[in-house]
Amino acid sequence: MRDFRPGLMGVGSSDAALDRLTITIDRHQAFWQTFIARFNTSKSG
């Protein structure tokens, strides 16, 4: 995921933008994983 173009998001530092994006994706993944896990347990229970 290093073929990130610096001017893509209009931010001077592409690394900072990439870190922010990665953190956001990680948070969303954790949220969806817990959400799906709860949904599956409630559905099977």
N, C-alpha and C positions, 0 to 999 in steps of 0.2 A: 504494500500500500504506500510505497515511497514515490510513485509517479504522480505526486500531488503537485499541481501547478500553483505557484505562489499567487498569481493574480486571479485565481478562480473565485475566491470569496471576497476579494477586495481588501485583504488584510496583508500588511507588510510582511509579517512573520508567518510563513506557512506552517511552521512547526507548532506555534501556539494555537493556530486555528485547528490544526489536525488534532492536537491534544484535547482541545475543547470538544471537538466532534467525537473523538473516541470516548471521552468521559460521558457525553450525552448518550451515545449508543450503548455503552455499558449499563448506564442507569436504566435505559428503556428495556434492554434485554433482561435485566434483573426483574424489572416490573412485570414484563410479559411472562417470564418464567414462573414467577409466583402466582400470577393471575391464572395461567393455564393449569398450574398444579392444583390450585384451589378449585378451578372449574372441573378438572378431572376427578378430584376426590369427591366433590359434591355430586357429580353425575353418577359415579360408581356407587356412592354410599346411599 
